[in-house]
């Protein structure tokens, strides 16, 4: 599976923002020419020229770099300000206010439900106040115009809200299905790759613990796979609690991988030893059956030249040593064996 497919929301927002920059950049430039030469609105025209230049700059930036959330926020605010300003400077007969109807869709696509609600409500109040206070149309026509605008705006707002809520919900569910181990709730191998390649920005102090439950096959053979599965669930929960601020992944039948950052090698070794000792001392009570297990741990420290595969292989070699020299041990390259 392509890891980038898991970032569907970011990809969608980046593409929407790019095409917004392209479309609104040309439209803004065209309206700027009209306002400077025909409509005699020089202030608005100059603002539209600046906005068009900003759109061009943002578009070029998005071609080469990932989208920053601030870019989406800035774009939504700038477009809103321009439409509000244009509505207040012109008469309703010019129809500038009609553009406001498209903004809730853009708010929700670019910013999500939370800010979509805030900006959509703010725009409705501001534009409604401006239009209702205008004297360019008779009162009855202004009332009917305002009523139709409000109903249309609310309909678009409601559809945008429901669509974004459903899209976000199903996106999270699909991501969880793709990234989580269905038995233990820990991350799976794809989740591990996704976290390492995309989400983890600072790897300078990153360590990998590779754990294998010693003689776990005997648990399954003696008590059945149902009990074995319950033990794996308990172990995954125990690892999440013991590690605290790290990330737990199930990468094999009874094999787990843990990512965590430490300030020193000694801290990493102490944490690994703490996990080993905790599992050794824990009695897993599964429906009256008490299970005692131990774990062997291989520890690796990230190097700038490491790919994820190199990183895992480095830890796997240390895990092999821990199992080869007696199990229930912690091994690492920078210190052959942690004495306990």
Phi, psi and omega in degrees: 000138179289122183298323183297339179293340179285345178260046185298323181295314179297319179296316179300312183293324178295316180293319178298315181295321178299312182287332172297315180299317182294310183292307183291333177296313178291318179297317180297321179294320178296314178293329178297317177299316179296316183289332179275333186250326187248308187279348179060047173239071186298322181299312179295323180297316180294323177297320180292326175296315179296320180294322178297320177294321178296320178299318180296317179296315181295320179299315179296321180295322182287339177290324186260336186228160175295156179288139172261143183301326179299329178295319179293318179298314181299318181296315180297318181292316181296316179297318180298314180298317181296316180293321177295316179296316180296321179296320182286334183271337183253178177263159179301335181296336179286341175073016181298325183299340182299330180298335181298335182295336182275345189291322178304322179299315181292321178303311184290321180294322185270327189242347181089183188293316187301303182282338175298317178296312184298311183290322180296317179294318180297316180296319179299316181294314183292309181294322177297319178295317181295312183293319182291338181268358181283148180249012183285343179234152175304153186303316183297316180292322178297319179298313180296319178298314180296318181298315179294321178296316181297315180296317179295315181298315180296324179295314179296320178299313181297315179297317179298318181295313181294317181298312182293322177298314179294316181299316180295319181296311182289330177296318179293319180296317179294323179294319178295319178298324182282329191255343186254141173291123187294337182277306189263342184081358175283167176292156176257190182297320179295320177298321179297315178295316180300314181295315184292316187278327190245309189278327184277105183275315183258110180251011188296329181240030185274137176234150177240125173256125176249117186247141174228127179286125186290130176052038184292336179300329179294327177295314179295319182292323185276319188247351180098158183291333178298314177294319178301319179296320179296322178296316179299320178297316180295321179295315179300318178296317179298320179295319179298320180290315182295319183286325177074278188259012181256196184230134185247133180228140172263116187248001178198186181305304178235028183244133180235151175237140181233131173255134174199152179257139179223152181282340181211163177296323181295320177298319179296316180295320178297320180294317179296318178295323178299319178295315180300314182293322181296316180293321180297323184275345185279131173258113181275113182265107181249097180052046178088350178266120182267122181247127173246126180226164174233171181221146173256140187229130171252131184245135177227146177254136184291138172243152184300336181273354184286132160272172178299321180297317178297318182299314180294318179298322179298315179290325182294325177297320179289325176296319179299320178295319180299322179284324183292326185257036168118349182063174183053043181224164175243124179236149175208163184287323185279353173205117194306313180211137175279121181282130176223000000 
